[in-house]
Amino acid sequence: MCGIVGILGKGPVAWPLVEALRRLEYRGYDSAGIATIEKGRIERVRAPGKLMHLSQKLTGLDLQGTAGIGHTRWATHGVPNETNAHPHIAGHVAIVHNGIIENYRDLKAELMAEGVVFETQTDTEAVAHLLSRELKAGAKPVDAVRHVLARLEGAFALAILFEGDGDMLIGARRGPPLAVGHGDGEMYLGSDAIALAPFTNKLTYLEDGDWAVLTRGGVTIYDASGAKVSRDISHTQASSMLVDKGNYRHFMAKEIAEQPEVIGHTLGDYVDFTQRKVRLEGLAFDWKQLDRLTITACGTAYLAGLAAKYWFEKLARLPVEVDVASEFRYREAPLPKNGLAIVISQSGETADTLAALRYCKSQGQHTAAVVNVPESTIARESDVVFRTFAGPEIGVASTKAFTCQLTVLICLAAAAGKARGFLNAKDEEELISALIETPRHIHEILRGEAHIKEIARKLSAARDVLYLGRGINFPVALEGALKLKEISYIHAEGYAAGELKHGPIALVDENMPVVVIAPRDALYDKTLSNMEEVAARGGQIVLMTDASGAQANEGRNFDVITVPKSHPLVSPLLYAIPIQLLAYHAAVFMGTDVDQPRNLAKSVTVE
Ligand code: AGP
């Protein structure tokens, strides 16, 4: 997942390109580069690693070019070094690319057979050479692009610069997002609204298959068939403010601490605080008519969907199927006539989730998206959008977006239960009251951070960690494992506690920390039995429970993290906090790059 940007400016564009790339760094940070047209010639500056390395290289250079492109990379093909860094140049063409050209090997072989010499291991370079070949054959840039796009297979968002034409940029989109920005005598291309927010809030989102020819006077857009089309100009809400860490050492720490506020903000859109009722009317579908609910997403968003399965089945007696989008999109699952598909995505750009959404639409499902970016592709392609109000989430590890997703999903399940006649007014009030208390409860958990940090110090010495949970807290166990491994690089697995004796207990010895998530609910005794099985084998236990559970285990020789008691169904929103803090502090002790862990990117726009 890379970030791409292009600017046709009135003044020098080198540093505005870097400014845009700074907003796109969450998409990948293996390398970065820009290309500008300086006195009619393409000049390129690239650097491996974070964007600051590119900035250092640019300092002292006098780049006055008013047309340019830029790229921040998450490597798909070729090691993340300077040679493989974008932009890629062939002849009089410079190009930046987000996505994967799936037939690049054939294209590369075809070009090499004609004597073309490749400098890089990337798929993108093949596109640059194809364009250069077209230009050498006498094609004009627009025709060269049209011909080359017809040769490409796979997913791409491209921004292309032509030497000798300082008043043209061409962008193309097939899969990963690409927006055209409309300025005052300037025009822009960018992967998303955040990148272009410093320059304009007037955006045209290219549709799949579109390509666009920009000049400073405006844009001509063609669809996949090559026909000229017009696309709406919308006004983005993306803030031009570059989110900063404030007084926090990492974005992740800031975003963990923001959860009481953003959960309360999200709740405000779904519940009536006075009536203590869920507030969701006038939907495009009727909960009562639904035969089944399909939920699909990736990563942490998928785990929010897994929790939602328990809520919809319990509160609304609605059969639910949940699957990771990368599997679901290829399963050709038979879907019911009256079905609703809910996709969950913080970024709203995850390729697998978008593909799964499109499959559900092709199968005649009602579609709904739980997203944090209302202008994202997934939001724009869904029948109904249920927004989370987490605000920009910069840390690659999802935290506040996850708990806001949970907030929305439990409200949807309550609305479904109410509409289908399974959730009475008393139970609704009890549940919504507990949800309204959640921000206060999370503040209480955050006040116990120092204790959790000390436990994380021990965890950071482990080679493997197990997380156990039952029922609604099984997804929380999975999320705890995902958090730990993705930012501390410690191997961790989440398991249904009842599964322990079916294999994983073989792993347990005195070197194995086992995090047990067990509020004193109906399943507490069962989970405690599993915990005793671990204790009997010397496992290092970390018990997460409420005050009652903590009291019942007073004096035991293992760590206990006490979580405020709440409605049993609300526990995932609360227990998410200590598992996030455990992972965060373990990663800090490990000295890893907490906000931008190795090999990861915030938005996975390639499959
Ligand atoms: C979670 O911490 C990860 N960053 C990752 O699993 C993420 O949840 C997943 O890639 C889905 O992203 P999305 O919510 O933007 O679709």
Residues whose N, C-alpha, C, O or C-beta is under 5 A from the ligand:
A	BS01	AGP	C298 G299 T300 A301 I344 S345 Q346 S347 G348 T350 V396 A397 S398 K602 V604
